[in-house]
Amino acid sequence: MMDHRVGRMRRVETGVLRWGFSVLLLWNFFIPASVALAGGFLSPRSSASEQRPTWAVPAKRLEVSGLGEEEAPLARLENARMRLIEAEQNAAAANFNLTRARTRRYPRGEALKDLKERQAAWQREQREAETDFLRVLGEARRRGVGSGRLLPFDEIADEIESRNERG
């Protein structure tokens, strides 16, 4: 009779151990995997990468008159770079506002038309700023500004050209 109880106790202990091991596996492997798979449903509504772009505040331009032969083209280039950055930032803000309005389906009518016109105007301004930047960079090269001083501007020009090739 005693052997029967010992056998039964061992079966209960084995069952409890199996149950505990199953719960441990479920907790450590299956629950994190299901949370990862449901990422879009469980993540917050907006992420840090989707922050609303802000409108650019125009920076004070550099004075070009009275500068030497190498400094004047660099000052013009810096002014063109500032204009380009402001135009890119404002175009991004206008795109965001228009996309948001279309997603929300508000505003409508004249207000939506104004958003579309504003976005188109900033895209034109961005293209004009890119063209002007490339023109001023070419002018600086023709004036003999050292390539070491033009390196940061060359990188911006490469980005503009690769963007224009893609789009």
VEXTI-144847 format. One line per field, with one value per residue: x, y, z of N, C-alpha, C in turn; residue in one letter. Coordinates in steps of 0.2 Angstrom, whole numbers, m for minus. Atoms other than C-alpha are relative to their C-alpha. Example, Ala and Ser with C-alpha at 12.3 -4.5 7.8 and 13.67 -1.06 7.14 Angstrom:
<nodes>
npx: 4,m4 $
npy: m6,m6 $
npz: 0,m1 $
capx: 62,68 $
capy: m22,m5 $
capz: 39,36 $
cpx: 4,m4 $
cpy: 6,5 $
cpz: 0,3 $
migu: A,S $
</nodes>
This chain:
<nodes>
npx: 4,m4,m3,5,0,m7,0,5,m3,m5,4,2,m6,m2,5,m1,m7,2,4,m4,m4,4,2,m7,m2,4,m2,m6,m1,5,3,m4,1,7,m1,m4,4,6,m3,4,6,m2,m5,4,2,m5,m7,m4,m2,6,1,3,m5,2,m1,m7,m1,m5,m6,m3,m5,m6,m2,m5,m4,m6,m4,m5,2,1,5,7,4,2,6,6,2,3,7,4,1,6,6,2,2,7,5,1,4,7,3,2,6,6,2,3,6,5,1,5,6,3,1,5,5,2,5,3,2,m5,m6,m4,m3,m6,m6,m3,m4,m6,m4,m3,m5,m6,m4,m3,m6,m5,m3,m3,m5,m5,m3,m5,m6,m4,m3,m5,m6,m4,m3,m6,m5,m3,m4,m6,0,m3,4,1,5,6,2,6,5,0,4,7,1,1,6,5,0,2,7,3,m1,5,7 $
npy: m6,m5,m1,m4,m7,m3,m1,m5,m6,m1,m2,m7,m4,0,m4,m7,m2,m1,m6,m6,m1,m3,m7,m4,0,m5,m7,m2,0,m1,m6,m5,1,m2,m7,m2,0,m4,m6,m5,m1,m2,m6,m6,m3,m4,1,m6,m2,m3,m7,m5,m5,m7,m5,m3,m7,m2,m2,m6,1,m3,m6,2,m6,m2,6,2,4,7,0,m2,6,4,m3,1,7,1,m3,4,6,m2,0,7,3,m2,3,7,0,m2,5,5,m2,m1,7,3,m3,2,8,0,m2,5,6,m2,m2,m6,m4,1,m6,m6,1,5,m3,m5,5,3,m6,m2,6,0,m5,2,5,m4,m3,4,1,m6,m1,5,m3,m6,2,3,m6,m4,5,0,m7,0,4,m4,m5,3,1,7,6,2,m4,2,7,0,m2,6,5,m2,0,7,3,m3,3,7,m1,m2,6,4,m3 $
npz: 0,0,7,4,m2,2,8,2,m2,5,6,m2,0,7,3,m2,3,7,0,m1,6,6,m1,1,7,2,m2,3,7,4,m1,4,7,2,m1,6,6,0,m1,3,m4,m7,0,m1,7,4,m3,0,7,4,m3,5,2,m2,5,m2,m1,5,m4,2,5,m1,4,5,2,m4,m1,5,6,m2,m5,3,3,m5,m3,4,0,m7,1,4,m4,m5,4,1,m6,m2,5,m1,m6,1,4,m4,m4,5,1,m5,m1,6,m1,m6,2,4,m4,m5,4,m2,3,7,4,1,m5,3,6,m2,m2,6,3,m4,1,6,0,m4,4,5,m3,m1,6,2,m5,2,6,m2,m4,4,4,m4,m1,7,1,m5,4,6,m3,m3,m7,m1,0,m7,m3,3,m2,m3,5,5,m3,1,7,2,m3,5,7,m1,m1,6,4,m2,1 $
capx: 0,14,22,6,6,25,22,7,17,31,18,11,29,33,17,20,38,31,18,31,43,29,24,43,45,29,34,51,49,32,25,40,38,19,23,36,24,10,22,11,m4,5,17,12,3,17,36,50,55,37,39,30,43,43,44,62,66,76,94,104,114,132,138,147,153,170,177,192,192,192,180,166,162,162,150,139,140,136,121,115,117,106,93,93,92,77,68,71,64,49,45,45,33,22,22,18,4,m4,m2,m10,m24,m27,m26,m38,m49,m49,m48,m58,m62,m52,m41,m35,m32,m21,m11,m8,m3,9,16,19,27,39,44,47,58,67,71,76,87,96,99,106,117,124,127,136,147,152,155,167,176,179,185,199,193,203,195,198,187,174,173,158,148,153,145,129,130,132,117,107,112,109,92,88,94,82,67 $
capy: 0,11,8,14,30,33,30,41,55,53,55,71,78,74,82,98,99,97,110,122,119,123,139,144,140,150,165,166,162,162,178,189,182,186,204,206,200,211,226,237,235,237,251,269,279,290,287,299,297,303,320,334,345,363,379,386,402,412,414,430,430,434,450,448,465,470,452,445,435,418,423,431,415,406,418,417,398,398,410,398,383,392,395,377,371,382,377,359,361,371,359,345,354,358,340,334,346,341,322,325,334,321,307,316,322,339,353,353,365,382,377,361,370,383,368,361,378,381,363,366,383,376,362,375,385,370,366,384,384,368,376,392,382,372,388,397,381,381,400,397,383,394,408,396,393,378,361,358,373,367,349,352,360,346,334,344,345,326,323,335,327,309,315,322,306,296,307 $
capz: 0,4,m13,m21,m12,m16,m35,m35,m26,m39,m53,m45,m43,m61,m67,m57,m63,m81,m78,m71,m85,m98,m89,m89,m107,m111,m101,m108,m126,m132,m124,m130,m147,m148,m142,m156,m169,m163,m163,m174,m163,m146,m151,m146,m160,m164,m163,m161,m180,m185,m176,m184,m194,m189,m200,m202,m195,m208,m202,m204,m220,m221,m228,m244,m248,m243,m242,m251,m267,m258,m244,m254,m264,m248,m240,m255,m254,m235,m239,m252,m240,m227,m240,m245,m228,m224,m240,m237,m219,m225,m239,m227,m215,m230,m235,m218,m216,m233,m229,m212,m219,m232,m219,m207,m222,m214,m219,m235,m249,m249,m234,m242,m258,m249,m241,m258,m265,m251,m253,m271,m268,m255,m267,m281,m268,m264,m282,m285,m269,m275,m292,m285,m273,m287,m298,m283,m280,m299,m298,m282,m292,m307,m295,m289,m271,m264,m265,m246,m242,m254,m247,m236,m250,m262,m251,m251,m270,m271,m260,m272,m288,m281,m275,m292,m301,m290,m291 $
cpx: 4,4,m5,0,7,0,m5,3,5,m3,m2,6,2,m5,1,6,m1,m4,4,5,m4,m2,7,1,m5,1,6,1,m6,m4,4,m1,m7,0,3,m4,m6,2,m4,m6,1,4,m4,m2,5,7,4,2,m6,m2,m2,6,m3,3,7,m1,6,6,3,5,6,1,5,5,6,5,5,m2,m2,m6,m7,m3,m2,m6,m6,m2,m4,m7,m5,m2,m6,m7,m3,m2,m7,m5,m1,m5,m7,m4,m2,m6,m6,m3,m3,m7,m5,m2,m5,m7,m4,m2,m6,m7,m3,6,m2,m1,6,6,4,3,6,6,3,4,6,5,4,5,6,4,3,6,6,4,4,6,6,3,5,6,5,4,5,6,4,3,7,5,4,4,7,0,2,m5,m1,m5,m7,m3,m7,m6,0,m4,m7,m2,m1,m7,m6,m1,m2,m8,m4,0,m6,m7,m2 $
cpy: 6,2,4,7,4,1,5,7,2,3,7,4,1,4,7,2,1,6,6,1,3,7,4,1,6,7,3,0,2,7,6,0,3,8,3,0,5,7,6,2,2,6,6,3,4,m1,6,1,3,7,5,5,7,5,3,7,3,2,6,m2,4,6,m2,5,1,m6,m1,m4,m7,0,2,m6,m4,2,m1,m8,m2,3,m5,m7,1,0,m7,m4,2,m2,m7,m1,2,m5,m6,1,1,m7,m4,3,m2,m7,m1,2,m5,m6,1,2,7,4,m2,7,5,m2,m5,2,5,m5,m3,5,1,m6,1,6,m1,m5,4,4,m4,m2,6,1,m5,2,5,m3,m3,5,3,m5,0,7,0,m4,4,6,m3,m1,m7,m5,m2,4,m1,m7,0,1,m5,m5,1,m1,m7,m3,3,m4,m8,0,1,m6,m5,2,3 $
cpz: 0,m7,m5,1,m3,m8,m2,2,m6,m7,1,m1,m7,m4,2,m3,m8,m1,1,m5,m6,1,m1,m7,m3,2,m3,m7,m4,1,m3,m7,m3,0,m6,m6,0,1,m3,4,7,1,1,m7,m4,3,m1,m7,m4,3,m5,m2,2,m6,2,1,m4,4,m3,m5,1,m5,m5,m2,4,2,m6,m5,2,5,m2,m3,6,4,m4,1,7,0,m4,3,5,m4,m2,6,2,m5,1,6,m1,m5,4,5,m4,m2,6,2,m5,1,6,m1,m5,4,4,m4,3,0,m7,m3,m1,4,m3,m6,1,2,m6,m4,4,0,m7,m1,4,m4,m6,4,1,m6,m2,5,m2,m6,1,4,m5,m5,4,1,m6,0,5,m3,m5,3,3,8,1,1,8,3,m3,2,3,m5,m6,2,0,m7,m2,2,m5,m6,1,1,m7,m5,2,m1,m6 $
migu: M,M,D,H,R,V,G,R,M,R,R,V,E,T,G,V,L,R,W,G,F,S,V,L,L,L,W,N,F,F,I,P,A,S,V,A,L,A,G,G,F,L,S,P,R,S,S,A,S,E,Q,R,P,T,W,A,V,P,A,K,R,L,E,V,S,G,L,G,E,E,E,A,P,L,A,R,L,E,N,A,R,M,R,L,I,E,A,E,Q,N,A,A,A,A,N,F,N,L,T,R,A,R,T,R,R,Y,P,R,G,E,A,L,K,D,L,K,E,R,Q,A,A,W,Q,R,E,Q,R,E,A,E,T,D,F,L,R,V,L,G,E,A,R,R,R,G,V,G,S,G,R,L,L,P,F,D,E,I,A,D,E,I,E,S,R,N,E,R,G $
</nodes>
